[in-house]
Amino acid sequence: MDNNIIDWILEGDVSLQYLVHRDLLNGNKMNELRDRIPYEGWGYAYLSNRNENGHWGQRFYQPKWISSHYTLLELKNIGCPPTEEINETIRIILSENKAMDGGIDPSRTINRSDVCINGMFLNYACYYGAPSNELESIIDYVLSQQLMDGGFNCMYNRSGAKHSSLHSTISVLEGILEYKRNGYTYQLQELQKVQGEAVEFILQHRLYKSDKTGEVIRKAMTMFSYPNRWKYDVLRCLVYLADAEIPYDSRMDDAIELLKSKCSHGKWKVQNKHPGETFFEYEKTGQPSRINTYRALRVLTFYE
């Protein structure tokens, strides 16, 4: 790694400093940096926007991008440690948003949970230590949604989708990873089996290509965004594979070469900004990005 590039990333937000020390430097400053996140920069910007009703935005999923759901997901992604406010909001969601099928459901008119939302919910709820017994019905729901090809599609229980979606599959995989990391055991053996099958589904698509024609599934998947929200792209997938310590497979080569091709003078950009209301802007689209450079180096450090 180029020390000048690492120093440049470390000039960024305290949460990035923490992530770099955690994933790239294995530094002894990790705990000190993590403890500062709720009180500085991006972490403070999120936490200070929480409302008196215990939610961000209006409630769990409204307005969409500044709701509790996506705020908690981002707090997890930037490494924010647990706070009483975060834990209280997760308790509220679990008490108010359980559907009859056992999943978490923001809708008041559609009594079918969305597997993407539940994958993302597991991602941050497990990271923040939600009670195991509260997660069991969510795990059962997620397991019930796997398709025959190994992946997931949020339309499976709504319109009977037959082919998995990369968007849905990566969200579920990220949730399973945090479930395993944080010591949960309910249905763990089955979840490990599902993880292997879902990763195989992604590898069969070389992370972003049709398994039938070899063509790029969607150009947006080759453009690196942050925050990702529910949307899939190659960098998000590679970060997951590295975090989950999935062994190298030659079917990753196209994606890794794509990642390398996006590097300019040791840095990567945010290439694509998903529209919608936000509390603040991380970085300027089209400009060198500290967060995407850290994420790219996380991948290349693991696989190379």
C-alpha positions in Angstrom: 0.0 0.0 0.0 1.1 3.5 -0.7 1.6 5.3 2.6 0.8 8.7 1.0 -2.6 7.4 0.0 -3.2 6.0 3.5 -2.2 9.3 5.0 -4.6 11.1 2.6 -7.5 8.8 3.7 -6.6 9.4 7.3 -7.1 13.1 6.8 -10.8 12.3 6.4 -13.6 11.7 8.9 -12.8 10.0 12.2 -15.0 7.0 11.2 -12.7 6.5 8.2 -9.7 6.7 10.4 -11.2 4.0 12.5 -12.0 1.8 9.5 -8.5 2.2 8.1 -6.9 1.3 11.3 -9.3 -1.7 11.7 -9.0 -3.2 8.2 -5.7 -2.0 6.7 -3.3 -1.1 9.5 -4.4 -3.2 12.5 -3.5 -0.2 14.5 -3.7 0.2 18.3 -5.8 3.4 18.0 -8.9 1.5 16.9 -10.8 1.7 20.2 -10.0 5.4 20.8 -11.1 6.3 17.2 -14.3 4.3 17.4 -15.3 5.9 20.7 -15.1 9.3 19.0 -17.4 8.5 16.1 -20.7 9.4 17.9 -19.3 12.8 18.9 -17.7 14.0 15.6 -18.2 14.3 11.9 -20.5 11.8 10.1 -21.5 9.9 13.2 -22.5 13.0 15.1 -24.3 14.4 12.0 -26.5 11.2 11.9 -27.1 11.0 15.7 -28.0 14.6 16.1 -30.9 14.2 13.6 -32.8 11.7 15.7 -36.3 12.9 16.6 -38.1 12.8 19.9 -40.3 9.9 18.7 -37.2 7.7 18.7 -36.8 7.7 14.9 -34.9 9.4 12.2 -37.2 10.9 9.6 -40.8 10.1 10.5 -40.5 6.4 11.3 -38.8 3.1 10.4 -38.9 3.5 6.6 -40.3 7.0 5.9 -39.0 9.3 4.3 -37.0 6.5 2.7 -33.4 7.7 2.7 -33.5 9.6 6.0 -35.6 7.0 7.8 -34.4 5.1 10.8 -33.7 2.1 8.6 -31.1 3.7 6.3 -29.7 5.8 9.1 -29.0 2.8 11.2 -27.5 1.0 8.3 -25.1 3.8 7.6 -24.2 4.2 11.3 -23.2 0.5 11.2 -21.3 0.9 8.0 -19.2 3.8 9.3 -18.4 1.8 12.4 -20.3 3.8 15.0 -20.4 2.0 18.3 -23.7 1.3 20.1 -25.4 4.1 21.9 -28.6 4.1 24.0 -30.4 6.0 21.2 -29.4 3.5 18.6 -30.5 0.6 20.8 -33.8 2.2 21.7 -34.7 2.7 18.0 -34.0 -0.9 17.2 -36.2 -1.9 20.1 -39.0 0.3 18.7 -38.6 -1.3 15.2 -38.8 -4.8 16.6 -41.9 -4.0 18.7 -43.8 -2.1 16.0 -42.8 -3.5 12.6 -43.0 -7.3 12.9 -45.3 -8.8 10.2 -47.4 -11.9 10.3 -44.7 -13.7 8.3 -42.1 -13.0 11.0 -40.1 -10.5 9.0 -39.7 -6.7 9.5 -42.2 -4.9 7.4 -42.6 -1.1 7.0 -45.8 -1.3 5.0 -49.2 -0.7 6.6 -51.0 -2.1 3.6 -48.9 -5.0 2.3 -48.6 -7.8 4.8 -45.6 -9.4 3.1 -42.1 -8.6 4.3 -39.3 -7.6 1.9 -36.3 -9.8 2.1 -33.9 -6.9 1.1 -35.1 -4.9 4.1 -34.8 -7.9 6.4 -31.2 -8.6 5.2 -30.3 -5.0 5.8 -32.1 -5.0 9.2 -30.1 -8.1 10.3 -26.9 -6.3 9.2 -27.3 -3.5 11.7 -29.4 -5.1 14.3 -26.9 -7.9 14.8 -24.0 -5.4 14.8 -25.7 -3.5 17.6 -26.6 -6.7 19.6 -30.3 -7.0 19.2 -31.8 -9.8 21.4 -31.5 -13.2 19.8 -35.0 -14.3 20.5 -36.3 -11.2 18.7 -34.4 -12.2 15.6 -35.5 -15.8 15.3 -38.7 -15.1 13.3 -36.7 -12.8 11.0 -34.2 -15.6 10.4 -37.0 -18.1 9.7 -38.6 -15.6 7.2 -35.3 -15.0 5.4 -34.6 -18.7 5.1 -38.1 -19.2 3.6 -37.3 -16.7 0.8 -34.3 -18.5 -0.8 -34.9 -19.3 -4.5 -33.8 -22.5 -6.2 -30.8 -20.8 -7.8 -29.4 -20.1 -4.4 -30.0 -16.4 -4.1 -32.8 -14.1 -3.1 -35.3 -11.7 -4.8 -37.6 -9.4 -2.9 -40.4 -10.1 -5.4 -40.4 -13.8 -4.7 -43.2 -13.6 -2.1 -45.1 -10.9 -4.0 -45.1 -11.8 -7.7 -43.4 -15.2 -7.7 -40.0 -14.2 -9.1 -38.1 -17.2 -10.4 -34.6 -15.8 -10.7 -32.6 -14.2 -7.9 -31.6 -10.6 -7.8 -28.0 -9.4 -7.0 -29.5 -6.5 -5.1 -31.5 -8.8 -2.8 -28.8 -11.4 -2.5 -26.0 -9.1 -1.3 -28.3 -7.5 1.3 -29.1 -10.9 2.7 -25.5 -12.0 2.6 -24.4 -8.9 4.5 -27.0 -9.7 7.2 -25.9 -13.3 7.6 -22.3 -12.2 7.9 -23.1 -9.8 10.8 -25.3 -12.5 12.4 -22.4 -15.0 12.4 -19.8 -12.4 13.5 -21.8 -11.4 16.6 -22.2 -14.9 18.0 -25.8 -15.7 17.2 -26.5 -19.4 16.9 -30.2 -19.9 16.0 -30.3 -21.7 12.6 -26.6 -21.0 12.1 -25.8 -24.2 10.3 -28.6 -23.6 7.8 -27.5 -20.0 7.3 -24.0 -21.1 6.6 -25.3 -23.4 3.9 -27.4 -20.6 2.4 -24.4 -18.3 2.4 -22.4 -20.8 0.3 -25.2 -21.2 -2.2 -25.8 -17.4 -2.5 -22.1 -16.7 -3.0 -22.1 -19.4 -5.7 -25.0 -17.6 -7.4 -23.0 -14.4 -7.5 -19.8 -16.1 -8.7 -21.8 -17.8 -11.5 -22.6 -14.2 -12.7 -18.9 -13.2 -12.3 -20.3 -10.6 -9.9 -22.0 -8.5 -12.6 -22.6 -10.5 -15.8 -25.3 -12.6 -17.3 -24.7 -16.3 -16.6 -26.2 -17.0 -20.1 -24.7 -14.4 -22.4 -21.7 -13.0 -20.4 -23.0 -9.4 -21.0 -23.0 -6.8 -18.3 -26.3 -7.1 -16.5 -26.6 -3.3 -15.8 -24.1 -0.6 -16.3 -24.9 1.0 -13.0 -23.4 -2.1 -11.3 -20.0 -1.2 -12.7 -20.2 2.3 -11.2 -19.1 2.6 -7.6 -21.5 4.4 -5.4 -21.6 5.4 -1.7 -23.8 5.1 0.2 -25.1 2.0 -1.6 -28.4 1.8 0.3 -30.1 -1.3 -1.2 -28.4 -1.1 -4.5 -25.8 -3.5 -5.8 -22.5 -2.7 -7.5 -19.3 -4.5 -8.0 -17.3 -2.7 -5.3 -20.0 -3.4 -2.7 -19.9 -7.1 -3.6 -16.1 -7.3 -3.5 -16.1 -5.6 -0.1 -18.5 -8.2 1.2 -16.5 -11.1 -0.2 -13.3 -9.8 1.5 -15.1 -9.1 4.8 -16.6 -12.6 4.7 -13.1 -14.0 3.9 -14.5 -15.9 0.8 -11.5 -17.6 -0.8 -10.3 -16.4 -4.1 -12.1 -17.8 -7.1 -11.1 -17.2 -10.7 -14.6 -16.0 -11.4 -13.8 -12.9 -9.4 -11.1 -11.9 -11.9 -13.3 -9.7 -14.2 -14.6 -7.8 -11.1 -11.1 -7.3 -9.6 -9.7 -6.1 -13.0 -12.7 -3.7 -13.2 -11.8 -2.4 -9.8 -8.2 -1.9 -10.7 -9.2 -0.1 -13.9 -11.1 2.6 -11.9 -8.0 3.6 -10.0 -6.4 7.0 -10.9 -3.1 8.0 -9.1 -3.9 5.5 -6.3 -7.4 6.8 -5.7 -10.9 5.8 -6.6 -14.0 8.1 -7.1 -17.6 8.0 -6.2 -18.9 7.5 -9.7 -22.6 7.4 -9.1 -24.8 9.1 -6.6 -28.2 7.6 -5.9 -30.9 10.3 -5.8 -32.9 11.1 -2.7 -33.0 13.2 0.4 -30.0 13.0 2.7 -28.9 14.5 6.0 -25.5 15.5 4.5 -23.2 14.6 1.6 -20.3 12.3 2.3 -18.2 13.4 -0.7 -18.6 15.0 -4.1 -19.6 12.7 -6.9 -16.9 12.4 -9.6 -14.1 13.5 -7.2 -11.4 11.3 -5.6 -13.1 9.6 -2.7 -11.5 8.6 0.6 -14.3 6.2 1.4 -14.2 4.3 -1.9 -10.4 4.3 -1.9 -10.4 2.7 1.6 -13.0 0.2 0.4 -11.0 -0.7 -2.8 -7.8 -1.1 -0.8 -9.7 -3.3 1.7 -10.5 -5.6 -1.3 -7.1 -5.6 -2.9 -5.3 -6.1 0.4 -7.3 -9.3 1.0 -7.2 -10.8 -2.5 -3.7 -9.8 -3.5 
